[in-house]
Amino acid sequence: MTEKDFIPTSLNTSTLQEGKYTWKTPSNIALVKYWGKKDNQIPENTSISFTLDACFTLTTLEFEKKKSEKANFEVFFEGKKKDDFKPKIATFFERIEQYCPYLSDYDFIITSRNSFPHSSGIASSASGMSAIALCVMSLERSLTTEINDNYFYKKASFLARLGSGSACRSIKGSIVVWGNHEEIKGSSNLYGVEFSDEIHPNFKNYHDTILLVDEGEKQVSSTVGHKLMYKHPFAQERFKQAEENISKIKEILKNGDLKAFANLVESEALTLHSMMMTSTSYFILMKPNTLKIINKIWQFRQKTNLNLCFTLDAGANVHLLYPENEKEQVNDFVVKQLIQYCQNNHYICDRVGKGATQTSI
């Protein structure tokens, strides 16, 4: 599909005066990372992610026919009015205007909350923007009879990408690919697609324990970080490496090689942060306790020969990934050795989920 396929041809806004839609949308954790983008939120390389379950954003979009010429919306986050969120959402609405022309007919109230700390490196923009995109698509589906489920979710992912790149991976599926890759059927730079290749039982019901090293807002936003890739001396080699790693992880997910999975996922995490540390301007998002946790994981894995591994998003927190059959031993390890490095001993037990769900709450 192309961008033009997402421009609606027949809409009727005259009969729908008001209403609201609510979506519960998960965060995701990338296994092969995306870092660097072209104009219009197009990724420089393909990425693949686990969709999470317990880490989610719950968003309600309330709408009514607008009362003045000027478009208007208000944002409330976790019970408080958040005017500082409005510029990003306004930019999002501007980007999707040509694909959602009906938005100019309504005023909106956006009410949202997270099940996890905002802006701490757990892809809050991914779950947040995908939730708004799904609410917008629910409104569109109410205005036309021409939308089937396939189109609905593809366009929701397409719209979410224009708000936050990784948000397009928080719509559907337990494993999602974003970026046009010759070995991934149906893959696209415009939206995320469910990974449809064979997945070994080793990777079913995979767990992700998120160790909250720092619950505050990260010092450098992902938006700024992506821009620093434009003139990065190692950028092109990094993009090439990521494409090759997509091919490798595709085979790993099929053959169930947990050791190879750990090696690739950890390498990707450290490569992501090495790109941050070697950009101009350079920055470090890891904290001392991030490194202490990583070293503890390596020591524990060597001692036990278990298959736990870590990955990192653009932040200090550590995602501890491990298969279902190792959860008791890993949970014991977390409680006895790792939570001491977490802020206020906080951590989140999560696992791979199935994507966003609409709710009436």
C-alpha positions as CSV (number, residue, x, y, z in Angstrom):
1,M,0.0,0.0,0.0
2,T,1.0,3.6,-0.6
3,E,0.3,6.8,1.3
4,K,-2.5,7.6,-1.1
5,D,-4.4,4.5,-0.1
6,F,-4.9,5.9,3.3
7,I,-6.8,9.0,2.1
8,P,-10.5,8.4,2.6
9,T,-12.8,8.9,-0.4
10,S,-16.3,8.9,1.2
11,L,-17.1,10.2,4.7
12,N,-20.2,11.4,6.4
13,T,-19.7,13.6,9.4
14,S,-23.2,15.1,9.4
15,T,-24.8,12.4,11.6
16,L,-22.2,11.9,14.2
17,Q,-22.3,14.7,16.7
18,E,-20.4,13.4,19.6
19,G,-19.0,10.2,21.2
20,K,-15.9,8.6,22.6
21,Y,-13.6,5.7,22.1
22,T,-11.1,4.0,24.4
23,W,-8.1,1.8,23.5
24,K,-5.6,0.0,25.7
25,T,-2.4,-0.1,23.7
26,P,0.8,-1.9,24.8
27,S,4.4,-0.7,24.7
28,N,6.9,-2.8,22.8
29,I,10.6,-3.6,23.1
30,A,12.7,-3.8,20.0
31,L,15.0,-6.7,19.6
32,V,16.7,-5.3,16.5
33,K,16.7,-1.5,17.1
34,Y,15.7,1.4,14.9
35,W,17.8,4.5,15.5
36,G,17.8,7.1,12.8
37,K,15.0,8.2,10.4
38,K,14.4,10.0,7.1
39,D,11.9,12.6,6.5
40,N,8.2,11.8,7.3
41,Q,9.1,9.3,9.9
42,I,10.6,6.7,7.5
43,P,13.1,4.4,9.3
44,E,16.7,4.2,8.1
45,N,16.6,0.5,8.9
46,T,14.2,-2.3,9.6
47,S,13.4,-3.2,13.3
48,I,11.6,-6.0,15.0
49,S,10.0,-6.0,18.4
50,F,8.2,-8.0,21.1
51,T,4.8,-6.5,21.9
52,L,4.4,-6.3,25.6
53,D,1.3,-6.9,27.8
54,A,1.5,-5.3,31.3
55,C,3.1,-2.0,30.1
56,F,0.3,-0.2,28.4
57,T,-1.4,3.1,27.8
58,L,-5.2,3.5,28.3
59,T,-6.5,6.4,26.2
60,T,-10.0,7.8,25.7
61,L,-10.7,10.2,22.8
62,E,-13.9,12.1,23.5
63,F,-15.2,14.2,20.6
64,E,-18.1,16.6,19.7
65,K,-18.8,18.8,16.7
66,K,-16.6,21.8,17.0
67,K,-18.2,25.1,18.2
68,S,-15.8,27.5,16.4
69,E,-13.7,27.6,13.3
70,K,-10.5,27.0,15.3
71,A,-9.8,23.3,16.0
72,N,-9.5,22.6,19.7
73,F,-8.3,19.8,21.9
74,E,-7.4,19.3,25.6
75,V,-5.1,16.7,27.1
76,F,-5.3,15.1,30.5
77,F,-2.7,12.6,31.7
78,E,-3.2,10.6,34.9
79,G,-5.8,13.0,36.1
80,K,-4.0,16.2,35.4
81,K,-4.3,18.7,32.6
82,K,-1.1,18.5,30.5
83,D,-0.7,21.5,28.2
84,D,3.0,20.5,27.7
85,F,1.8,17.4,25.8
86,K,-0.2,19.5,23.4
87,P,2.6,20.6,21.0
88,K,3.5,17.0,20.1
89,I,-0.2,16.0,19.6
90,A,-0.8,19.1,17.6
91,T,2.1,18.2,15.4
92,F,0.7,14.7,15.1
93,F,-2.8,16.0,14.1
94,E,-1.1,18.2,11.4
95,R,0.8,15.3,10.0
96,I,-2.3,13.1,9.7
97,E,-4.7,15.8,8.5
98,Q,-4.6,14.8,4.9
99,Y,-5.4,11.2,5.8
100,C,-8.0,12.1,8.4
101,P,-9.8,15.2,7.1
102,Y,-12.7,14.7,9.4
103,L,-10.6,15.7,12.4
104,S,-11.2,19.4,11.5
105,D,-15.0,18.9,12.2
106,Y,-14.6,18.0,15.9
107,D,-13.2,19.2,19.2
108,F,-11.5,16.6,21.3
109,I,-10.6,15.7,24.9
110,I,-7.8,13.2,25.2
111,T,-7.6,11.4,28.6
112,S,-4.8,9.0,29.1
113,R,-2.8,7.0,31.7
114,N,0.1,4.7,31.7
115,S,0.7,1.5,33.7
116,F,4.4,2.4,33.9
117,P,6.6,5.5,34.4
118,H,6.3,8.1,31.6
119,S,9.4,9.0,29.5
120,S,11.7,6.7,31.3
121,G,12.7,4.6,28.3
122,I,9.8,2.1,28.2
123,A,8.5,3.4,24.9
124,S,5.7,5.5,26.4
125,S,5.4,7.5,23.1
126,A,4.9,4.2,21.3
127,S,1.9,3.1,23.4
128,G,0.6,6.6,23.8
129,M,0.6,7.6,20.1
130,S,-0.7,4.2,18.9
131,A,-3.6,4.6,21.4
132,I,-4.6,8.0,19.9
133,A,-4.2,6.6,16.4
134,L,-6.5,3.7,17.2
135,C,-9.1,6.1,18.7
136,V,-8.9,8.2,15.6
137,M,-9.5,5.1,13.4
138,S,-12.5,4.1,15.5
139,L,-13.9,7.6,14.7
140,E,-13.2,7.1,11.0
141,R,-14.8,3.7,11.0
142,S,-18.0,5.3,12.4
143,L,-18.1,7.7,9.5
144,T,-17.8,5.2,6.6
145,T,-18.8,1.7,5.6
146,E,-15.7,1.1,3.6
147,I,-13.3,-0.1,6.3
148,N,-12.4,-3.7,7.0
149,D,-10.2,-4.9,9.8
150,N,-7.1,-5.3,7.7
151,Y,-7.3,-1.7,6.5
152,F,-8.3,-0.4,10.0
153,Y,-5.1,-1.8,11.6
154,K,-2.8,-1.0,8.8
155,K,-3.9,2.6,8.7
156,A,-3.8,2.8,12.5
157,S,-0.2,1.7,12.4
158,F,0.5,4.1,9.5
159,L,-1.0,7.0,11.5
160,A,0.8,6.0,14.7
161,R,4.1,6.1,12.9
162,L,3.6,9.7,12.1
163,G,3.3,10.4,15.8
164,S,6.2,8.3,17.0
165,G,8.1,5.8,14.8
166,S,8.1,2.9,17.2
167,A,4.3,3.4,17.8
168,C,3.6,1.6,14.6
169,R,4.8,-1.6,16.3
170,S,2.3,-1.4,19.1
171,I,-0.9,-2.1,17.2
172,K,-1.0,-5.8,16.5
173,G,0.9,-9.1,17.0
174,S,3.2,-10.6,19.5
175,I,6.2,-9.9,17.2
176,V,6.1,-7.0,14.8
177,V,8.4,-5.8,12.0
178,W,8.7,-2.3,10.8
179,G,10.7,-1.4,7.7
180,N,10.9,-2.8,4.2
181,H,13.0,-5.9,4.3
182,E,13.3,-8.3,1.4
183,E,13.1,-11.4,3.6
184,I,10.0,-10.3,5.5
185,K,6.7,-10.8,3.6
186,G,4.5,-7.7,3.4
187,S,7.0,-5.5,5.3
188,S,6.8,-1.8,4.8
189,N,8.4,1.5,5.8
190,L,4.9,2.9,6.2
191,Y,3.5,0.7,9.0
192,G,4.3,-2.3,11.1
193,V,3.3,-5.8,10.2
194,E,2.9,-9.0,12.2
195,F,5.8,-11.3,11.9
196,S,4.2,-14.2,10.0
197,D,7.1,-16.6,9.7
198,E,7.4,-19.8,11.8
199,I,8.2,-19.1,15.5
200,H,9.8,-21.9,17.5
201,P,8.0,-22.9,20.8
202,N,11.0,-21.5,22.7
203,F,9.8,-18.0,21.9
204,K,6.2,-18.5,22.8
205,N,5.1,-16.8,26.1
206,Y,8.5,-15.1,26.4
207,H,8.9,-13.0,29.6
208,D,10.3,-9.4,30.0
209,T,11.1,-8.2,33.6
210,I,11.8,-4.5,33.4
211,L,14.3,-3.3,36.0
212,L,13.5,0.4,36.7
213,V,16.9,1.8,37.3
214,D,15.7,5.4,36.7
215,E,12.0,6.3,36.8
216,G,12.5,9.9,35.8
217,E,12.5,11.5,32.4
218,K,15.5,10.7,30.3
219,Q,18.0,13.5,29.7
220,V,17.9,13.3,25.9
221,S,14.7,12.6,24.0
222,S,14.5,9.9,21.3
223,T,13.6,12.6,18.8
224,V,16.8,14.4,19.5
225,G,18.8,11.2,19.4
226,H,17.4,10.2,16.0
227,K,18.4,13.5,14.5
228,L,22.0,13.0,15.7
229,M,22.3,10.1,13.3
230,Y,22.1,12.3,10.2
231,K,25.9,13.0,10.3
232,H,27.0,10.2,12.5
233,P,30.3,8.7,11.2
234,F,29.1,5.1,11.8
235,A,25.5,5.5,10.7
236,Q,25.6,3.7,7.3
237,E,27.4,0.7,8.7
238,R,24.9,0.6,11.6
239,F,22.0,0.6,9.2
240,K,23.6,-2.2,7.2
241,Q,24.3,-4.2,10.4
242,A,20.6,-3.9,11.5
243,E,19.4,-5.2,8.1
244,E,21.7,-8.2,8.4
245,N,20.5,-8.8,12.0
246,I,16.9,-8.9,10.8
247,S,17.9,-11.8,8.6
248,K,19.7,-13.5,11.5
249,I,16.9,-13.1,14.0
250,K,14.4,-14.4,11.5
251,E,16.3,-17.7,11.4
252,I,16.8,-17.7,15.2
253,L,13.1,-17.3,15.8
254,K,12.5,-20.3,13.5
255,N,15.1,-22.6,14.9
256,G,14.8,-21.7,18.6
257,D,18.5,-21.1,19.3
258,L,18.3,-19.3,22.6
259,K,22.0,-18.7,22.9
260,A,22.2,-17.0,19.5
261,F,19.1,-15.0,20.4
262,A,20.8,-13.7,23.6
263,N,24.0,-12.8,21.7
264,L,22.2,-10.9,19.0
265,V,19.7,-9.1,21.3
266,E,22.5,-7.9,23.7
267,S,24.7,-6.8,20.9
268,E,21.8,-4.8,19.4
269,A,21.2,-3.1,22.8
270,L,24.9,-2.1,23.3
271,T,25.2,-1.0,19.7
272,L,22.2,1.3,20.2
273,H,23.8,3.0,23.1
274,S,27.2,3.1,21.4
275,M,25.7,5.1,18.6
276,M,24.5,7.6,21.3
277,M,27.9,7.8,22.9
278,T,29.7,8.4,19.6
279,S,27.3,11.0,18.0
280,T,27.9,14.7,18.0
281,S,26.7,15.8,20.5
282,Y,27.3,12.6,22.4
283,F,25.3,11.5,25.4
284,I,25.0,8.6,27.8
285,L,21.6,7.3,28.9
286,M,22.8,4.3,30.9
287,K,23.4,4.8,34.6
288,P,26.0,3.1,36.9
289,N,23.3,0.6,38.1
290,T,22.5,-0.2,34.5
291,L,26.0,-1.6,34.1
292,K,25.9,-3.3,37.4
293,I,22.8,-5.2,36.4
294,I,24.3,-6.2,33.0
295,N,27.4,-7.6,34.7
296,K,25.2,-9.5,37.2
297,I,23.2,-11.0,34.4
298,W,26.4,-12.1,32.6
299,Q,27.7,-13.7,35.8
300,F,24.5,-15.5,36.6
301,R,24.1,-16.8,33.0
302,Q,27.7,-18.1,33.0
303,K,27.1,-19.8,36.4
304,T,23.7,-21.4,35.6
305,N,23.7,-21.8,31.8
306,L,20.2,-20.3,31.7
307,N,19.0,-18.3,28.7
308,L,18.2,-15.0,30.2
309,C,19.5,-11.9,28.4
310,F,19.1,-8.2,28.5
311,T,18.1,-5.5,26.1
312,L,17.9,-1.7,26.5
313,D,15.6,0.9,25.0
314,A,16.6,4.5,24.8
315,G,17.0,4.9,28.6
316,A,18.6,3.5,31.7
317,N,16.2,0.7,32.4
318,V,17.0,-2.9,31.7
319,H,14.7,-5.3,30.0
320,L,15.4,-8.9,31.2
321,L,14.2,-11.4,28.6
322,Y,13.9,-15.1,29.3
323,P,11.8,-18.1,28.2
324,E,8.7,-19.3,30.1
325,N,10.4,-22.5,31.5
326,E,13.0,-20.4,33.3
327,K,10.7,-17.9,35.0
328,E,11.0,-19.3,38.6
329,Q,14.8,-19.3,38.6
330,V,15.0,-15.9,37.0
331,N,12.4,-14.3,39.3
332,D,14.4,-15.6,42.3
333,F,17.6,-14.1,40.8
334,V,15.8,-10.7,40.3
335,V,14.5,-10.6,43.9
336,K,17.8,-11.7,45.5
337,Q,20.4,-9.9,43.3
338,L,19.0,-7.3,41.0
339,I,16.3,-5.2,42.7
340,Q,18.9,-3.6,44.9
341,Y,20.0,-1.7,41.8
342,C,16.4,-0.5,40.9
343,Q,15.1,2.9,42.0
344,N,13.0,2.2,45.1
345,N,13.3,-1.5,44.4
346,H,10.8,-1.1,41.6
347,Y,10.5,-3.5,38.7
348,I,7.7,-4.7,36.3
349,C,7.0,-8.3,35.5
350,D,5.8,-8.4,31.9
351,R,5.6,-10.8,29.0
352,V,4.9,-10.9,25.3
353,G,1.3,-9.8,24.5
354,K,-1.0,-9.8,21.5
355,G,-1.5,-6.1,20.7
356,A,-4.0,-3.4,21.4
357,T,-7.6,-3.9,22.5
358,Q,-10.6,-1.6,22.4
359,T,-12.5,-1.2,25.7
360,S,-15.6,0.6,26.9
361,I,-13.9,1.7,30.2
